[in-house]
Amino acid sequence: FLNAVYYSVSGASQTNQIDLSTGGKRVLALSTAIYLAGGLFLALLNLEMDGSAKRRAIHLLIAALALAGIIVAYGRATYLAVALVVPALFVLLPRLRRALFSMLPICIPFILLLAIALPRVAPSVEPTLTNRVLKSNGSDVNVQWRQEAAGALWQQVHESPITGVGFGKSATFRFNGVQQTINQDPHDSFLYLLAGGGILTLCGFLLLILTFAVDAVMRLRRATDPYQRLIVLWSMATLCAFLVNAAASPVLSDPRMLLTIWAVLLLPSSIR
């Protein structure tokens, strides 16, 4: 959050992918937004579990700071992940709803103050956010580029659909009359697995995710300790954020994020 404030004030960005195809400038990196989504989910789960009003206020503040960072990263895949996970948590966890409603009278003055101050302090946030959420994908240059890049990778899939052509290769295509050379992740990590490792690799990865989901649900049903439930729920929610982004970003080809995914997959196994 402090990085977001600093970059907003200085007019700089945390990433070199600054200019947005829908207008405006990105403040925080897309990878940062994914980790902030995990922080948001953890804060909400702690809000549900903690009974102290003071500690609930702290958890709510952490959630607000994480959400602010997610917003100024302007990552639509992370927006989608949050839009999927947070309502699910509210439906599945009645205590979370009650905890949030109990804190609502305290939050209203701050929400009103933010609504008044934001257009003056950071006037670009609201129109940039609106364009990112509502602008048609058909006219989005970034989406068009990804479609062309995905088409180039599909040629590798057709070349060897079962075992793939191997990882570490490149692909070329023309976009707006200019030749483009990319690696095997055209901002779609599932297509990256399919092109490099074929159906065997992609199905193996999806089977691993399915095994994780079944195991996590079983452990969640048997968990008696609230901290055990928190660990399992957080692992499932955070994995969802990574997988949603994997469909629109180079996630599985990034060693740091891949290492995080493996850690998240293993966390529920610590629950008896």
Rosetta silent file (secondary structure, phi, psi, omega in degrees, C-alpha in Angstrom):
SEQUENCE: FLNAVYYSVSGASQTNQIDLSTGGKRVLALSTAIYLAGGLFLALLNLEMDGSAKRRAIHLLIAALALAGIIVAYGRATYLAVALVVPALFVLLPRLRRALFSMLPICIPFILLLAIALPRVAPSVEPTLTNRVLKSNGSDVNVQWRQEAAGALWQQVHESPITGVGFGKSATFRFNGVQQTINQDPHDSFLYLLAGGGILTLCGFLLLILTFAVDAVMRLRRATDPYQRLIVLWSMATLCAFLVNAAASPVLSDPRMLLTIWAVLLLPSSIR
SCORE:     score description
SCORE:     0.000 S_00000001
   1 L     0.000  -40.962  177.740    0.000    0.000    0.000 S_00000001
   2 H   -65.179  -37.142  174.030    2.859    2.371    0.803 S_00000001
   3 H   -60.408  -43.263 -179.590    4.389    1.492   -2.573 S_00000001
   4 H   -61.748  -42.838  178.332    1.077    2.345   -4.215 S_00000001
   5 H   -63.070  -46.222 -178.280    0.959    5.728   -2.463 S_00000001
   6 H   -61.570  -48.289 -177.995    4.571    6.502   -3.388 S_00000001
   7 H   -67.644  -33.659  178.258    4.171    5.561   -7.054 S_00000001
   8 H   -66.389  -41.829 -178.938    0.867    7.435   -7.319 S_00000001
   9 H   -70.085  -41.164 -176.224    2.394   10.611   -5.911 S_00000001
  10 H   -81.852  -12.150 -178.375    5.594   10.375   -7.967 S_00000001
  11 L    77.347   12.099 -179.663    3.805    9.413  -11.184 S_00000001
  12 L   -98.514 -171.695 -179.361    5.962    6.283  -11.539 S_00000001
  13 L  -144.224  153.699  178.122    5.030    2.590  -11.584 S_00000001
  14 L   -76.637  -16.234 -175.180    6.199   -0.607   -9.928 S_00000001
  15 L  -126.088  161.298  176.006    6.259   -2.394  -13.296 S_00000001
  16 L   -85.582   -6.675  174.808    7.527   -1.674  -16.781 S_00000001
  17 L   -92.924   75.250 -168.090    4.079   -2.521  -18.202 S_00000001
  18 L   -86.090  -55.318 -173.262    2.777    0.931  -17.351 S_00000001
  19 E   -73.227  130.623 -179.640    0.365    2.067  -20.076 S_00000001
  20 L   -93.395  142.496 -178.797   -3.001    0.323  -20.062 S_00000001
  21 L   -67.195  -21.097  178.982   -4.766   -0.548  -23.296 S_00000001
  22 L   -94.907    4.148 -178.731   -8.011    0.862  -21.865 S_00000001
  23 L   101.346  142.968 -179.255   -6.386    4.158  -20.867 S_00000001
  24 L    97.224 -178.700 -176.775   -4.528    5.229  -17.761 S_00000001
  25 E  -128.552  140.099  178.311   -1.392    3.918  -16.074 S_00000001
  26 L   -78.630  136.081 -178.452   -0.774    0.876  -13.904 S_00000001
  27 L   -96.001  -54.576  178.972    0.621    1.670  -10.433 S_00000001
  28 L  -105.357  156.935 -177.828    1.394   -1.763   -8.926 S_00000001
  29 L   -71.731  154.694  178.279    2.509   -4.898  -10.746 S_00000001
  30 H   -62.314  -39.218  178.899    0.039   -7.631  -11.657 S_00000001
  31 H   -63.525  -36.482  176.913    2.000  -10.185   -9.616 S_00000001
  32 H   -61.454  -40.310 -178.912    1.734   -7.910   -6.576 S_00000001
  33 H   -62.330  -36.083  179.899   -2.038   -7.824   -6.983 S_00000001
  34 H   -64.446  -44.929  179.424   -2.236  -11.629   -6.857 S_00000001
  35 H   -67.947  -34.312  176.077   -0.375  -11.749   -3.550 S_00000001
  36 H   -65.347  -32.312  175.605   -2.492   -8.869   -2.236 S_00000001
  37 H   -61.709  -42.142  174.980   -5.566  -10.954   -3.064 S_00000001
  38 H   -60.461  -39.266  177.078   -4.175  -13.637   -0.750 S_00000001
  39 H   -65.301  -39.231  177.220   -3.708  -10.963    1.910 S_00000001
  40 H   -62.003  -46.908 -179.963   -7.289   -9.785    1.437 S_00000001
  41 H   -62.387  -40.566 -179.362   -8.662  -13.323    1.826 S_00000001
  42 H   -65.359  -40.577  178.683   -6.555  -13.915    4.946 S_00000001
  43 H   -63.550  -41.420  179.149   -7.747  -10.672    6.535 S_00000001
  44 H   -66.471  -39.172  178.930  -11.398  -11.571    5.888 S_00000001
  45 H   -67.420  -36.817  175.234  -10.940  -15.071    7.329 S_00000001
  46 H   -68.260  -34.819  176.024   -9.311  -13.606   10.441 S_00000001
  47 H   -61.403  -39.364  179.275  -12.201  -11.144   10.687 S_00000001
  48 H   -68.228  -34.088 -172.968  -14.581  -14.106   10.721 S_00000001
  49 H   -87.891  -30.979 -173.020  -12.599  -15.957   13.378 S_00000001
  50 L   -85.504  134.839 -179.736  -11.663  -13.122   15.771 S_00000001
  51 L   -96.930  -12.690 -178.452  -14.204  -11.972   18.353 S_00000001
  52 L   -77.169  130.504 -179.741  -12.409   -8.855   19.606 S_00000001
  53 H   -63.865  -37.346  179.768  -13.778   -5.594   18.193 S_00000001
  54 H   -65.776  -44.855 -179.183  -10.307   -4.017   18.255 S_00000001
  55 H   -70.661  -32.784  175.710   -8.708   -6.900   16.383 S_00000001
  56 H   -63.183  -39.039  177.848  -11.600   -7.001   13.926 S_00000001
  57 H   -62.764  -37.983  178.400  -10.938   -3.339   13.150 S_00000001
  58 H   -66.159  -44.577  178.825   -7.299   -4.187   12.441 S_00000001
  59 H   -61.992  -39.851  179.996   -8.275   -7.061   10.133 S_00000001
  60 H   -66.380  -37.484  176.899  -10.736   -4.801    8.328 S_00000001
  61 H   -64.232  -42.916  178.366   -8.039   -2.154    7.851 S_00000001
  62 H   -61.820  -42.714  178.647   -5.660   -4.757    6.415 S_00000001
  63 H   -61.356  -40.669  179.932   -8.389   -5.928    4.029 S_00000001
  64 H   -66.062  -40.610  179.266   -9.006   -2.335    2.911 S_00000001
  65 H   -65.759  -41.979  177.965   -5.294   -1.706    2.283 S_00000001
  66 H   -63.023  -42.393 -179.220   -4.996   -4.943    0.287 S_00000001
  67 H   -64.655  -37.901  178.124   -8.088   -4.055   -1.752 S_00000001
  68 H   -62.720  -41.536  177.670   -6.691   -0.597   -2.509 S_00000001
  69 H   -65.203  -38.918  177.862   -3.485   -2.164   -3.845 S_00000001
  70 H   -61.754  -41.399 -177.256   -5.472   -4.627   -5.970 S_00000001
  71 H   -62.432  -47.174 -174.357   -7.470   -1.766   -7.489 S_00000001
  72 H   -80.160   -3.694  169.408   -4.456    0.322   -8.588 S_00000001
  73 H   -80.635  -20.490  175.190   -2.779   -2.736  -10.153 S_00000001
  74 L    53.822   41.396  176.560   -5.725   -2.733  -12.592 S_00000001
  75 L   -96.376  112.139 -174.691   -5.513   -6.472  -13.217 S_00000001
  76 H   -67.741  -30.808  177.952   -8.853   -7.675  -14.541 S_00000001
  77 H   -66.810  -38.863  177.454   -8.080  -11.320  -13.789 S_00000001
  78 H   -68.732  -37.924  173.510   -7.439  -10.446  -10.131 S_00000001
  79 H   -55.594  -45.227 -179.107  -10.659   -8.424  -10.071 S_00000001
  80 H   -64.039  -43.020 -179.984  -12.469  -11.537  -11.306 S_00000001
  81 H   -61.074  -44.135  178.659  -10.796  -13.762   -8.706 S_00000001
  82 H   -64.838  -40.030  179.689  -11.807  -11.399   -5.886 S_00000001
  83 H   -65.958  -25.615  177.179  -15.335  -11.154   -7.312 S_00000001
  84 H   -83.745  -43.730 -170.861  -15.584  -14.960   -7.218 S_00000001
  85 H   -79.405  -46.667 -173.856  -13.979  -15.680   -3.854 S_00000001
  86 H   -61.326  -48.209  176.086  -15.253  -12.880   -1.597 S_00000001
  87 H   -60.028  -36.524  178.288  -18.996  -13.487   -2.264 S_00000001
  88 H   -62.705  -40.571  177.800  -18.390  -17.230   -1.793 S_00000001
  89 H   -63.397  -39.947 -179.912  -16.811  -16.540    1.608 S_00000001
  90 H   -67.136  -34.943  179.319  -19.783  -14.382    2.609 S_00000001
  91 H   -72.262  -41.979 -173.623  -22.235  -17.116    1.580 S_00000001
  92 H   -82.415  -21.736 -173.940  -20.346  -19.961    3.271 S_00000001
  93 L  -120.424   91.471  179.928  -19.331  -18.128    6.465 S_00000001
  94 H   -59.616  -33.443  179.749  -22.264  -16.598    8.379 S_00000001
  95 H   -65.032  -31.645  177.203  -19.897  -15.349   11.108 S_00000001
  96 H   -65.830  -41.804  177.755  -18.019  -13.308    8.517 S_00000001
  97 H   -62.354  -45.574 -178.893  -21.243  -11.583    7.487 S_00000001
  98 H   -64.465  -40.010 -179.721  -22.135  -10.832   11.096 S_00000001
  99 H   -63.852  -41.970 -178.818  -18.629   -9.568   11.859 S_00000001
 100 H   -68.942  -41.193  178.862  -18.656   -7.231    8.876 S_00000001
 101 H   -64.784  -33.282  178.595  -22.136   -5.904    9.633 S_00000001
 102 H   -68.579  -26.274  179.735  -21.076   -5.237   13.234 S_00000001
 103 H   -92.861   -5.807 -174.627  -18.188   -3.098   11.966 S_00000001
 104 H   -60.180  -42.449  179.123  -20.287   -1.273    9.365 S_00000001
 105 H   -59.424  -31.910  178.404  -21.248    1.733   11.589 S_00000001
 106 H   -74.123  -32.627 -174.510  -17.542    2.407   12.163 S_00000001
 107 H   -78.283  -30.020 -172.761  -16.730    2.069    8.461 S_00000001
 108 H   -55.766  -47.159  179.348  -19.411    4.376    7.030 S_00000001
 109 H   -60.288  -38.576  179.939  -17.693    7.690    7.970 S_00000001
 110 H   -68.893  -36.124  177.897  -14.394    6.494    6.474 S_00000001
 111 H   -64.760  -43.538  178.567  -16.139    5.322    3.293 S_00000001
 112 H   -64.566  -41.639  178.917  -17.812    8.722    2.885 S_00000001
 113 H   -62.895  -41.261  178.189  -14.529   10.522    3.558 S_00000001
 114 H   -64.325  -42.045 -179.944  -12.776    8.371    0.963 S_00000001
 115 H   -62.916  -31.627  179.206  -15.513    9.018   -1.600 S_00000001
 116 H   -79.977  -40.300 -172.594  -15.065   12.766   -1.109 S_00000001
 117 H   -82.436  -31.934 -173.022  -11.259   12.827   -1.002 S_00000001
 118 H   -58.712  -46.153  179.646  -10.382   10.290   -3.727 S_00000001
 119 H   -60.827  -25.408 -179.700  -11.449   12.405   -6.750 S_00000001
 120 H   -88.135  -38.589 -177.143   -9.282   15.252   -5.456 S_00000001
 121 H   -80.205  -44.353 -178.876   -6.242   13.272   -4.291 S_00000001
 122 L  -134.527   78.734 -173.591   -6.134   10.672   -7.101 S_00000001
 123 L   -68.254  -17.872 -176.447   -8.515   11.793   -9.865 S_00000001
 124 L   -83.624  -14.374 -173.794   -7.307    9.156  -12.351 S_00000001
 125 H   -65.129  -49.224 -174.325   -8.290    6.125  -10.247 S_00000001
 126 H   -64.183  -49.577  179.541  -12.048    6.201  -10.840 S_00000001
 127 H   -67.134  -34.711  178.654  -12.033    6.615  -14.661 S_00000001
 128 H   -66.221  -43.478  178.259   -9.184    4.116  -15.085 S_00000001
 129 H   -62.514  -42.873  179.990  -10.980    1.539  -12.925 S_00000001
 130 H   -61.356  -43.196  179.626  -14.246    2.092  -14.807 S_00000001
 131 H   -66.157  -38.238 -179.590  -12.540    1.578  -18.171 S_00000001
 132 H   -64.855  -34.548 -175.818  -10.773   -1.576  -16.984 S_00000001
 133 H   -86.656  -38.333 -168.392  -14.035   -3.139  -15.822 S_00000001
 134 H  -105.434  -18.925 -174.004  -16.514   -1.916  -18.427 S_00000001
 135 L   -66.903  138.867 -177.147  -14.612   -1.291  -21.664 S_00000001
 136 L   -62.577  133.903  178.009  -15.472   -3.781  -24.409 S_00000001
 137 H   -66.100  -28.211 -177.793  -12.861   -6.480  -24.968 S_00000001
 138 H   -62.632  -28.799  179.997  -13.481   -6.364  -28.705 S_00000001
 139 H  -100.827    7.328 -177.483  -11.884   -2.911  -28.939 S_00000001
 140 L   -87.482  116.268 -178.439   -9.097   -3.663  -26.457 S_00000001
 141 H   -61.002  -37.824 -178.858   -5.715   -3.756  -28.221 S_00000001
 142 H   -62.825  -42.911  178.610   -4.237   -5.858  -25.431 S_00000001
 143 H   -65.327  -40.697  178.451   -6.924   -8.528  -25.830 S_00000001
 144 H   -62.377  -40.900  178.338   -6.445   -8.535  -29.603 S_00000001
 145 H   -62.597  -41.907 -179.248   -2.686   -9.019  -29.154 S_00000001
 146 H   -65.885  -35.996  177.943   -3.269  -11.956  -26.815 S_00000001
 147 H   -64.336  -41.858  178.193   -5.630  -13.581  -29.274 S_00000001
 148 H   -66.425  -40.610  179.361   -3.008  -13.376  -32.019 S_00000001
 149 H   -64.634  -40.742  178.337   -0.311  -14.686  -29.643 S_00000001
 150 H   -63.779  -36.947  177.387   -2.529  -17.589  -28.608 S_00000001
 151 H   -61.490  -36.839  177.587   -3.080  -18.427  -32.272 S_00000001
 152 H   -66.181  -36.896  179.285    0.678  -18.732  -32.761 S_00000001
 153 H   -72.993  -30.653  178.100    0.919  -21.148  -29.822 S_00000001
 154 H   -63.173  -26.277  175.637   -1.970  -23.246  -31.140 S_00000001
 155 H   -64.138  -37.505  176.005    0.223  -24.029  -34.130 S_00000001
 156 H   -68.095  -36.203  177.721    2.670  -25.721  -31.731 S_00000001
 157 H   -62.274  -44.497  179.775   -0.234  -27.605  -30.146 S_00000001
 158 H   -65.255  -28.892 -179.243   -1.302  -28.941  -33.548 S_00000001
 159 H   -67.775  -38.989  180.000    2.290  -29.970  -34.239 S_00000001
 160 L  -149.614   81.029 -172.667    2.431  -32.304  -31.218 S_00000001
 161 L   -71.271  -26.731 -174.165   -0.867  -32.417  -29.289 S_00000001
 162 L   -83.313  -52.693 -175.612   -0.108  -35.397  -27.024 S_00000001
 163 L  -108.865   -3.531  178.521    3.393  -34.740  -25.658 S_00000001
 164 L    79.754  171.106 -179.378    3.939  -31.133  -26.771 S_00000001
 165 L   -94.121   -1.304 -176.960    6.851  -29.613  -28.646 S_00000001
 166 L    97.714  150.104 -178.442    8.958  -29.098  -25.502 S_00000001
 167 L   -87.604  159.814  178.237    9.427  -26.056  -23.303 S_00000001
 168 L    94.636    3.147  179.781   11.815  -23.180  -23.983 S_00000001
 169 L   -89.635  174.086  178.263   10.778  -22.540  -27.574 S_00000001
 170 L  -123.262  170.980  178.712    9.515  -19.285  -29.090 S_00000001
 171 E  -141.826  150.866  179.976    6.696  -18.351  -31.457 S_00000001
 172 E  -126.898  148.821  175.299    6.249  -15.588  -34.036 S_00000001
 173 E  -159.546  166.629  179.330    3.191  -13.827  -35.445 S_00000001
 174 E  -107.607  134.125  179.244    2.302  -10.523  -37.055 S_00000001
 175 E  -133.883  119.645 -175.979    0.274   -7.913  -35.212 S_00000001
 176 L    54.589   38.150  177.250   -0.739   -4.670  -36.914 S_00000001
 177 L    80.625    2.327 -178.571    1.812   -5.391  -39.622 S_00000001
 178 E  -113.834  132.952  179.979    4.713   -5.822  -37.161 S_00000001
 179 E   -73.451  132.095 -179.304    6.394   -9.176  -36.546 S_00000001
 180 E  -117.453  136.375  175.258    6.219  -10.276  -32.898 S_00000001
 181 E  -119.955  125.018 -176.048    8.400  -12.889  -31.212 S_00000001
 182 E  -130.103  165.891  171.472    7.221  -14.299  -27.888 S_00000001
 183 L   -81.616 -165.425 -172.733    8.023  -17.140  -25.531 S_00000001
 184 L   -86.677    4.816  178.114    5.594  -20.016  -24.997 S_00000001
 185 L  -113.641   93.947 -177.972    3.347  -18.235  -22.503 S_00000001
 186 L   -82.856   45.964 -174.014    1.038  -15.888  -24.463 S_00000001
 187 L    61.389   35.301  174.508   -0.513  -14.635  -21.196 S_00000001
 188 L  -151.197   95.197 -172.745   -2.317  -17.973  -20.943 S_00000001
 189 H   -69.470  -23.733  177.408   -0.444  -20.446  -18.755 S_00000001
 190 H   -71.689  -38.510  174.073   -2.780  -23.330  -19.550 S_00000001
 191 H   -67.594  -32.363  175.516   -2.014  -22.935  -23.255 S_00000001
 192 H   -60.157  -45.211  177.562    1.657  -22.741  -22.235 S_00000001
 193 H   -65.430  -39.704 -177.807    1.397  -26.189  -20.629 S_00000001
 194 H   -67.478  -40.799 -179.310   -0.506  -27.555  -23.612 S_00000001
 195 H   -71.346  -43.227 -176.337    2.023  -26.264  -26.175 S_00000001
 196 H   -79.894  -39.563 -175.165    5.115  -27.300  -24.244 S_00000001
 197 H  -117.091   -3.842  176.280    3.967  -30.550  -22.659 S_00000001
 198 H    76.596 -170.326 -178.325    0.872  -31.491  -24.589 S_00000001
 199 H   -61.809  -34.658 -178.919   -2.348  -33.023  -23.341 S_00000001
 200 H   -61.403  -45.017 -178.462   -0.449  -35.264  -20.921 S_00000001
 201 H   -69.707  -45.925 -178.580    1.089  -32.317  -19.056 S_00000001
 202 H   -63.180  -45.758  179.315   -2.057  -30.181  -18.998 S_00000001
 203 H   -64.993  -36.247  177.136   -4.265  -33.084  -17.843 S_00000001
 204 H   -62.603  -42.120  178.423   -1.673  -34.038  -15.211 S_00000001
 205 H   -66.195  -43.930  179.715   -1.729  -30.504  -13.815 S_00000001
 206 H   -65.191  -35.107  176.619   -5.539  -30.338  -13.833 S_00000001
 207 H   -65.534  -38.106  176.960   -5.701  -33.747  -12.109 S_00000001
 208 H   -62.518  -43.377  178.892   -3.358  -32.407   -9.425 S_00000001
 209 H   -64.118  -41.544  178.921   -5.648  -29.398   -8.875 S_00000001
 210 H   -63.492  -42.024  177.996   -8.704  -31.675   -8.697 S_00000001
 211 H   -61.530  -42.885  176.711   -6.953  -33.924   -6.155 S_00000001
 212 H   -58.504  -46.910 -176.333   -6.094  -30.865   -4.069 S_00000001
 213 H   -62.739  -44.533  179.928   -9.714  -29.656   -4.162 S_00000001
 214 H   -64.278  -45.557 -179.942  -11.169  -33.005   -3.085 S_00000001
 215 H   -63.105  -42.146 -178.975   -8.600  -33.437   -0.322 S_00000001
 216 H   -64.573  -41.463  179.350   -9.098  -29.853    0.919 S_00000001
 217 H   -63.873  -40.958  178.395  -12.889  -30.245    1.091 S_00000001
 218 H   -63.743  -43.375  178.837  -12.533  -33.487    3.054 S_00000001
 219 H   -66.877  -34.653  179.478  -10.113  -31.888    5.520 S_00000001
 220 H   -66.258  -39.027  179.903  -12.396  -28.857    5.836 S_00000001
 221 H   -68.239  -31.767 -176.344  -15.372  -31.027    6.769 S_00000001
 222 H   -92.226  -11.490 -175.438  -13.376  -32.894    9.417 S_00000001
 223 L   -68.057  133.655  177.847  -11.542  -29.873   10.854 S_00000001
 224 L  -109.556  -21.000 -179.186  -12.540  -29.026   14.426 S_00000001
 225 L   -93.043  135.104 -178.286  -10.039  -26.258   15.127 S_00000001
 226 H   -62.465  -31.017  178.527  -10.811  -22.787   13.647 S_00000001
 227 H   -69.442  -33.314  175.448   -7.176  -22.302   12.648 S_00000001
 228 H   -63.873  -44.709  177.791   -7.299  -25.544   10.675 S_00000001
 229 H   -61.297  -41.060 -179.520  -10.370  -24.295    8.819 S_00000001
 230 H   -61.544  -44.285 -178.669   -8.662  -20.970    8.160 S_00000001
 231 H   -61.941  -44.677 -178.073   -5.592  -22.649    6.639 S_00000001
 232 H   -67.922  -45.875 -178.933   -7.671  -24.838    4.315 S_00000001
 233 H   -63.812  -41.515 -179.555  -10.041  -22.046    3.262 S_00000001
 234 H   -65.709  -39.625  179.065   -7.198  -19.615    2.668 S_00000001
 235 H   -61.695  -44.276 -179.954   -5.300  -22.167    0.579 S_00000001
 236 H   -65.332  -43.212 -178.125   -8.333  -22.797   -1.615 S_00000001
 237 H   -66.842  -43.374 -178.119   -9.106  -19.084   -2.024 S_00000001
 238 H   -69.664  -38.227  175.934   -5.516  -18.094   -2.807 S_00000001
 239 H   -61.111  -37.638  177.604   -5.074  -20.952   -5.270 S_00000001
 240 H   -60.046  -41.432  179.322   -8.200  -19.711   -7.035 S_00000001
 241 H   -61.790  -41.925  179.753   -6.581  -16.267   -7.431 S_00000001
 242 H   -68.172  -41.871 -177.051   -3.490  -17.801   -9.021 S_00000001
 243 H   -69.618  -38.690  176.853   -5.444  -20.101  -11.343 S_00000001
 244 H   -63.012  -42.184  177.990   -7.764  -17.352  -12.573 S_00000001
 245 H   -68.513  -29.310  179.607   -4.735  -15.194  -13.325 S_00000001
 246 H   -62.672  -25.123  178.759   -3.021  -18.155  -15.019 S_00000001
 247 L   -78.241  -10.065 -177.031   -5.694  -17.987  -17.725 S_00000001
 248 L  -136.346    4.367 -176.862   -4.731  -14.379  -18.525 S_00000001
 249 L  -146.763  159.460  176.060   -1.133  -13.926  -17.316 S_00000001
 250 L   -78.051   77.912 -176.071    2.236  -15.746  -17.433 S_00000001
 251 L   -91.247  -52.793 -174.508    1.807  -17.367  -14.008 S_00000001
 252 L   -73.563  -12.605  174.871    2.912  -20.991  -14.425 S_00000001
 253 L   -95.134    1.181  177.959    6.024  -19.930  -16.350 S_00000001
 254 L   -98.977  114.681 -175.091    7.109  -17.632  -13.488 S_00000001
 255 H   -58.388  -37.299 -177.612    9.287  -19.601  -11.009 S_00000001
 256 H   -66.851  -45.889  179.749    8.386  -17.398   -8.032 S_00000001
 257 H   -70.907  -33.927  177.393    4.653  -17.694   -8.501 S_00000001
 258 H   -64.477  -38.921  177.384    4.929  -21.392   -9.332 S_00000001
 259 H   -63.384  -39.136  176.653    6.784  -21.953   -6.049 S_00000001
 260 H   -62.985  -41.251  179.354    3.976  -20.141   -4.220 S_00000001
 261 H   -61.346  -43.926  178.916    1.399  -22.372   -5.905 S_00000001
 262 H   -61.307  -41.221  179.286    3.234  -25.519   -4.776 S_00000001
 263 H   -62.904  -42.788  179.403    3.346  -24.184   -1.202 S_00000001
 264 H   -64.532  -38.805  178.711   -0.385  -23.408   -1.270 S_00000001
 265 H   -62.938  -31.770 -175.847   -1.135  -26.887   -2.635 S_00000001
 266 H   -87.987  -18.766 -174.074    0.746  -28.480    0.255 S_00000001
 267 H   -57.293  -45.894 -179.805   -0.639  -26.357    3.110 S_00000001
 268 H   -59.986  -24.374 -179.600   -3.857  -28.358    3.710 S_00000001
 269 H   -68.167  -11.844  175.208   -1.781  -31.527    4.162 S_00000001
 270 H   -77.710   -9.159  179.717   -0.567  -30.035    7.459 S_00000001
 271 L   -91.387  127.535  178.987   -4.122  -30.505    8.792 S_00000001
 272 L   -66.973    0.000    0.000   -4.769  -33.907   10.343 S_00000001
